[in-house]
Amino acid sequence: MGDSIKGTLAQLYRSQYSALVAPLIRIMGSFERAEDVVQDAFAEALASWETKGLPREPVAWLRRVAKNKAIDLYRRNASWSDKAKQLADGELEAFEMPWNGCELPDDELRLLFTCCHPSLAPAAQIALTLRTVCGFTTEEAARSLLMQPTTLQQRVVRAKRKIDIANIPYVVPSLEELPSRLATVLKTVYLVFSEGYSATTGDSLIRQELCEESIRLARHLRKLLADESGPEALLALMLLHHSRSPARTDDAGDLITLEEQNRGLWDRKLIDEALPMVERCLVAKPLSSYAVEAAISALHARAQRAADTDWPQIAALYGVLLGRSGGNPVVALNAAVSVAMSGKLEEGLRRLDDLQRAGTLSTYHLLPAARGDILRRLGRVSESREAYQTALSLLSNLSERRFIERRLAELHDSSKKVEKTPSAVDSSLSSSSGQ
């Protein structure tokens, strides 16, 4: 039973952590205290459930225990006795207390905006949100942000310390103030989606719960800020990406490239929902970068066959996106791949070589994977093999590792014909880091 209980708790931790922490942060006014309470609740669950068995309603059990631990914490401090009585009298309704009278959809969304307080540096906002709201491990968040885990952890600690020292209130800004915090919130939601769409660790390429959670948050943002085009553009982008999920892996969970996917498996309902959004967002002012990315994804969605894809137009859109991003290296990577996709292999490779020399993507496996693919198609087999080996050394996801290993096996099989048209890399997730 032990392993089963541990597996259930691991799943609950991933799916329920932010739902437990977010309202407790609101109620208790402290990241640290709320996180300690939730950690203690999960520890008690492990001890209790392994002896007594799984409760009928595990989430309700965790919420009740977390609430009681919060009350106990307040009761141990005489100055908090009134707060303890408020929590005790409110029972579980305390988790649903209105926050400044602002009708936001749920506590996680409220906390997203709180983490994005303008007093915090943008990098700290995103790091704090990924760890606290989204329940990312330090390693997952660090990979999503292309930084070392120790660096990310330091940013989280500093952000929490600044919140305490500056006495930053745990309140939702007014509707007039919300748009100024929107850019970081959208970026963070996209980071969550990107981790779900192409998981950095584990056996599975896709983590459905993260994709669905980020889409849910984007729907709320779109409803809340109907006059802003950014939330709708991001929602459209994620819907178009997610529509391809059923075709991105085979029965064994192995990666299937965009070119090789069975497009009949794509979710047309999601595509049909997203395409009108893309049209609206492309004419909205100001133009959102997410709208440009969504337009790229829409070109894939409209192509009945891989051969029908308008790669020159995609390359042109990436040029626009690259200019708007200020030369973001991940966008530059996707732009280089799109140039190669349009038939300009040498130019695409030159751009990737420039990125490699710059060193900003030295730990990003898609750069050597893309180089390996283009070199393979140019017939430069030994160089291709070397690039794929580098990509393999940077990978933690087993599905992607198996894909690269298959490519290496093909290079060793002299009977296989090296294709001259590029698209081995699954470049369908533009700006996959969300930056």
Order of alpha helices (4+ residues) and beta strands (2+ residues): alpha-alpha-alpha-alpha-alpha-alpha-alpha-alpha-alpha-beta-alpha-alpha-alpha-alpha-alpha-alpha-alpha-alpha-alpha-beta-alpha
